[in-house]
Amino acid sequence: MILLLGSTGYVGNRMLQYLKSQGVEVYGLSRNQIDYTTRGGLKQALSEYRPEFLVNAAGYTGKPNVDAAELDKANCLLGNAILPGLMREECEAAGIPWGHVSSGCIFSGRRQDGQGFTEEDAPNFSFRQNNCSFYSGTKALGEEAIGYRESSDGTKWVHESQPSGYVWRLRIPFDHLDSPRNFLTKLMRYDRLLVAENSISNLDDFIYGCWATWEKRVPFGIYNVTNPGHIDTRQVVDMIQASKLGQLLASSGKHFSFFENEDEFMLKAAKTPRSNTVLNSSKLASAGISLRPVEKAIEEALQNWVPEHS
Amino acid sequence: MILLLGSTGYVGNRMLQYLKSQGVEVYGLSRNQIDYTTRGGLKQALSEYRPEFLVNAAGYTGKPNVDAAELDKANCLLGNAILPGLMREECEAAGIPWGHVSSGCIFSGRRQDGQGFTEEDAPNFSFRQNNCSFYSGTKALGEEAIGYRESSDGTKWVHESQPSGYVWRLRIPFDHLDSPRNFLTKLMRYDRLLVAENSISNLDDFIYGCWATWEKRVPFGIYNVTNPGHIDTRQVVDMIQASKLGQLLASSGKHFSFFENEDEFMLKAAKTPRSNTVLNSSKLASAGISLRPVEKAIEEALQNWVPEHS
């Protein structure tokens, strides 16, 4: 049996549906039943349910965006830094392997050599770089609590011993279902957009990729679970405009406009810096788990678009 | 009534004894009764006991030293970063003022102008500077969770709104009672010592100073509660050697030896960097709360020394 934490969240709920559709016996534990964010609660949950594998899709995301986390620091630290640490410790003590939904938002830009960041690169958007949102800082601390740390020269991200589970890094989820959490929805609803290039994750592809690491028993460790490639905001907007959906939007008078640059965005729209980054997803592909290229995943989401209140 | 968290710890227990000796009605809450490190537990404690003031002397300190915290990150984050944040939020919601035992270990060295760090200076030994132990990192995050943050130029430590309680910074506690937590005991028991200058806190003076901020109702905010001045390891060793205690130690064959420098110390004795720093304690003095100069406090501790197993 699979025990799932965070099953009411955007990612966790999709994971729950997917596992059920695959005939996997899964139980979505609610915090009202057992507060699994405490060590005692988590210990109790593991001994009561004795899962074969634990999925942690719980975490703190600011609503409507990461700016909110700046004003809710204790909850943000609890969900993103403490819980992964407790999970790792209690699962190891109980001999239960696990998968943790982490985030690519602990990186910014590209590597110095122009390539996307791999799983071996140390986060460069973190408290330790002092350049990040409180949210990104707690996410990087969460990977530290799981046992990763900077190498002594600060460039590599190494595990203090041997990983005992999977760290699945999600980036800017999107899919064909209109929703305030969907990247495509955000692009359509925001007044003005920041132009930036990113690796991003189709939510269904992400769920598929995560589960496949455990199904195939690929080696434990970190996996960037993003659609291969990267894309910038203008390209996505072009794709939206070229779609049927774009024609509907245009006929309703929608006009896409952009901030001049990141400075203007920070000045007018944001309280805390955003992560925009390119990730290398080839480790996942090398493990035999292929996701659609990012352009194809966006195209298909737009083709199959389901409006929120339809 | 005063509610005291952490009353079995080195600092909290002394606080409990002091308040009782002053005829203050105080209750030392144990985590076995109510787990006050969870939001629900803390809320329950505040509504059951309805204290006039809350003292948080709970926190995570690595045993025997901060190296241990590197291997116990979730607990360290919980005790030092989450708990202060929960305390601030729940006390504000309940309208209860509070005092939190923080630490001067979020600083290193002296200010660029050669002076000790004041309460207005941003921590320079923290995750954000990426130069610290995990312990110091969590202590600085604890002050962030309480509402402090770096000014935009990174030099000042400002509150996001108005402080609703006291942040009392302790540094390297010592007193006349021989104990593994006592700085003087450590100097006598360690094989080799690192020479470094520090502002330090006599434990009784610290407790007196903390309580006086509330008794006198001085303005809420941060206070460096250290004995005025600073002292280096060799000076303290000289004072030990010149005392009656030093004569006893010498006759038992004790020889004090020192590491060449911090590099040798890090290589041979430590897993993670230590904070050594000079703090400016004049804000407390200006509030009318005077502690003994550091030399006098050490001298009197040595004169009144009580061996651990006496």
Chai-1 contact restraints between the chains, C-beta under 6 A:
chainA,res_idxA,chainB,res_idxB,connection_type,confidence,min_distance_angstrom,max_distance_angstrom,comment,restraint_id
A,T38,B,T38,contact,1.0,0.0,6.0,A-B,restraint_1
A,K73,B,G85,contact,1.0,0.0,6.0,A-B,restraint_2
A,K73,B,A145,contact,1.0,0.0,6.0,A-B,restraint_3
A,A74,B,I82,contact,1.0,0.0,6.0,A-B,restraint_4
A,A74,B,G85,contact,1.0,0.0,6.0,A-B,restraint_5
A,A74,B,L86,contact,1.0,0.0,6.0,A-B,restraint_6
A,A74,B,A145,contact,1.0,0.0,6.0,A-B,restraint_7
A,L77,B,A81,contact,1.0,0.0,6.0,A-B,restraint_8
A,L77,B,I82,contact,1.0,0.0,6.0,A-B,restraint_9
A,L78,B,I82,contact,1.0,0.0,6.0,A-B,restraint_10
A,A81,B,L77,contact,1.0,0.0,6.0,A-B,restraint_11
A,I82,B,A74,contact,1.0,0.0,6.0,A-B,restraint_12
A,I82,B,L77,contact,1.0,0.0,6.0,A-B,restraint_13
A,I82,B,L78,contact,1.0,0.0,6.0,A-B,restraint_14
A,G85,B,K73,contact,1.0,0.0,6.0,A-B,restraint_15
A,G85,B,A74,contact,1.0,0.0,6.0,A-B,restraint_16
A,L86,B,A74,contact,1.0,0.0,6.0,A-B,restraint_17
A,F127,B,F127,contact,1.0,0.0,6.0,A-B,restraint_18
A,F127,B,R128,contact,1.0,0.0,6.0,A-B,restraint_19
A,R128,B,F127,contact,1.0,0.0,6.0,A-B,restraint_20
A,R128,B,N130,contact,1.0,0.0,6.0,A-B,restraint_21
A,N130,B,R128,contact,1.0,0.0,6.0,A-B,restraint_22
A,A145,B,K73,contact,1.0,0.0,6.0,A-B,restraint_23
A,A145,B,A74,contact,1.0,0.0,6.0,A-B,restraint_24
